[in-house]
Amino acid sequence: FYEISGIAWSGRGSIRRVEVSADGGESWRDATLQEPILSKCLTRFRLPWTWDGGPALLQSRATDETGYVQPTRAALIEARGPTTSYHFNGIQTWRIQPGGEITNVV
């Protein structure tokens, strides 16, 4: 058993939902948001996860009060171009290896 936790933010308002995927975005589960949830502020989220020891691709995506859903990295690059880096809020992927090594997937 592990707890996946992180922080979500939106410049458009308060966070209403955070979803977490352990299979690279094939399926999503709702995380629990931790109070306080304030407009344009960081919001902590948590999700219990039972890791089977195999490889995993962890991702999270936030939805704010306006209905804006955090885009995938590919969608953000398509919209802004391949050299974008300013306010890059695309979904990040973290690879978990069977031995427990964690690396960022670009």
C-alpha positions, -999 to +999 in steps of 0.1 A: +000+000+000+012+035-009-003+069-008+000+090-040-001+127-031+006+159-049-006+195-054-028+209-080-033+245-091-053+265-116-050+301-125-087+302-134-102+294-100-103+266-074-096+230-080-128+209-081-114+175-090-081+156-093-079+122-111-049+099-108-039+072-133-014+044-127-015+030-162-004+060-183-039+075-187-058+044-197-080+046-165-085+072-139-095+073-102-107+103-082-083+115-056-094+131-023-089+169-021-075+182+012-090+214+027-087+243+024-096+245-013-092+282-022-093+300-055-060+302-074-042+284-046-024+251-044-046+222-034-032+190-020-047+157-032-042+121-020-051+087-033-044+053-017-027+029-042-018-007-040+013-013-061+018-048-074+055-043-078+053-041-116+060-012-139+036+017-136+031+051-153+017+076-127-002+107-139-026+132-123-049+157-139-068+185-123-102+201-132-110+236-119-143+253-111-146+266-147-145+231-161-110+234-175-092+201-175-054+199-174-043+190-209-020+162-219+016+171-227+009+163-264-022+186-265-003+215-249+026+212-274+001+210-303-016+242-291+016+262-282+044+246-303+073+223-294+095+250-277+069+261-251+080+262-215+062+292-200+035+280-177+038+245-190+010+228-172+007+196-192+001+163-175+034+149-163+041+111-164+063+093-138+076+058-146+079+034-117+102+005-124+098-029-107+128-021-084+111+011-073+132+035-093+111+066-103+119+087-134+101+115-152+089+106-187+093+133-213 
